[in-house]
Amino acid sequence: MERTYESLKQEIAERHDQLPKRLLQIAEFTMEQPDFVALETVANIADKAKVQPSSLIRFAKLFGFDGFSCDVAECGRCGWLF
């Protein structure tokens, strides 16, 4: 199944209250800064979101992606940019 920005946004909303602190921080950052997430590197995203790059990978895997930059950011490039 191909993931879309809308489906990811919905899943984040549904799981919001169960997310650990750092993953919640990433979820909120991705919703607030979708263009940045879609276009930047994992290192730059982690720096701006104030999390470790490994936390971005855990976030991606929690939501069913294989990785962050190749999957979550691709989802963003396909539907997050305004």
Rosetta blueprint (number, residue, H / E / L):
1 M L
2 E L
3 R L
4 T L
5 Y H
6 E H
7 S H
8 L H
9 K H
10 Q H
11 E H
12 I H
13 A H
14 E H
15 R H
16 H H
17 D H
18 Q H
19 L L
20 P L
21 K H
22 R H
23 L H
24 L H
25 Q H
26 I H
27 A H
28 E H
29 F H
30 T H
31 M H
32 E H
33 Q L
34 P H
35 D H
36 F H
37 V H
38 A H
39 L H
40 E L
41 T L
42 V H
43 A H
44 N H
45 I H
46 A H
47 D H
48 K H
49 A H
50 K L
51 V L
52 Q L
53 P H
54 S H
55 S H
56 L H
57 I H
58 R H
59 F H
60 A H
61 K H
62 L H
63 F L
64 G L
65 F L
66 D L
67 G L
68 F H
69 S H
70 C H
71 D H
72 V H
73 A H
74 E H
75 C H
76 G H
77 R H
78 C H
79 G H
80 W L
81 L L
82 F L
